[in-house]
Amino acid sequence: MDNHFHLLLETLDKLIFYYNITKDDLFNSRVKEVREARNVFLYMSNRYLKKSLTEVGKLLGIKQAASSLGYRRGLEIFKENGL
């Protein structure tokens, strides 16, 4: 498994723990906490792991436009909560 993919999964696991959700929730739910976790994941994956929003969006099952919007929201959440 490539190191970047491992870091991506590790980041995902930490967010799941932080938000107290399941991986299933992350891919299937629209509950506020889940959306927030998904958006922070998009932001962190792009900003720190240098993954494209398209690539991360595919992992999450969302389109590029939704990934871009999620990234912007994730950035705001990241700043507001000092994550």
C-alpha positions in Angstrom: 0.0 0.0 0.0 1.4 3.4 -0.9 2.4 5.7 2.0 0.0 8.5 0.9 -2.9 6.1 0.8 -2.0 4.9 4.3 -1.9 8.5 5.5 -5.2 9.2 3.9 -6.8 6.2 5.7 -5.1 7.2 9.0 -6.5 10.7 8.7 -9.9 9.3 8.0 -9.7 7.1 11.1 -8.8 10.0 13.3 -11.7 12.1 12.0 -14.1 9.2 12.6 -12.9 8.9 16.2 -13.0 12.7 16.7 -16.5 13.0 15.4 -17.7 9.7 17.0 -19.1 8.4 13.7 -18.6 5.2 11.7 -17.0 4.8 8.3 -20.4 3.8 7.0 -21.8 7.1 8.2 -19.1 9.1 6.4 -20.1 7.6 3.1 -23.9 7.5 3.5 -25.2 10.0 6.0 -26.1 13.7 5.7 -26.2 14.4 9.4 -24.4 17.6 10.3 -21.5 16.0 12.2 -21.0 13.6 9.3 -21.0 16.4 6.7 -18.6 18.3 8.9 -16.2 15.3 9.2 -16.4 14.7 5.4 -15.6 18.4 4.7 -12.7 18.5 7.1 -11.4 15.3 5.5 -11.5 16.9 2.1 -9.6 19.9 3.3 -7.0 18.0 5.2 -6.5 15.4 2.4 -5.9 18.2 -0.1 -4.0 20.6 2.1 -1.7 18.3 4.0 -1.6 15.1 2.0 -1.6 16.8 -1.4 -4.4 14.6 -2.8 -6.6 16.1 -5.5 -10.2 17.0 -4.6 -11.3 14.7 -7.5 -9.3 11.8 -6.1 -10.7 12.3 -2.5 -14.2 12.9 -3.9 -14.1 9.6 -5.7 -13.1 7.9 -2.4 -16.1 9.5 -0.7 -18.4 8.9 -3.7 -19.0 12.5 -4.5 -18.4 14.6 -7.6 -15.7 17.2 -8.1 -18.0 20.2 -7.6 -19.2 18.8 -4.2 -15.6 18.1 -3.3 -14.6 21.8 -4.0 -17.5 23.0 -1.9 -16.7 20.6 0.9 -13.0 21.7 0.8 -14.1 25.3 1.3 -16.4 24.4 4.1 -13.8 22.1 5.6 -11.3 25.0 5.7 -13.8 27.2 7.6 -14.6 24.4 10.1 -10.8 23.8 10.5 -10.2 27.5 11.3 -13.3 27.8 13.6 -12.5 24.8 15.7 -8.7 25.0 15.6 -8.4 21.5 14.5 
